[in-house]
Amino acid sequence: MNIYVGNISWNLKDQDLANLFAPHGEVTTAKIITDKFT
């Protein structure tokens, strides 16, 4: 399942995002896209 999360801090790293969602279930990958054309 992919989940879009918007309006997050530019300082947030992939692992930080994974840690935020971990209490709600297994996070297999977390990827923050910083290039709007990616």
Sequence and secondary structure as in RCSB ss.txt:
>XXXX:A:sequence
MNIYVGNISWNLKDQDLANLFAPHGEVTTAKIITDKFT
>XXXX:A:secstr
      S  TT  HHHHHHHHGGGS  S      STT 
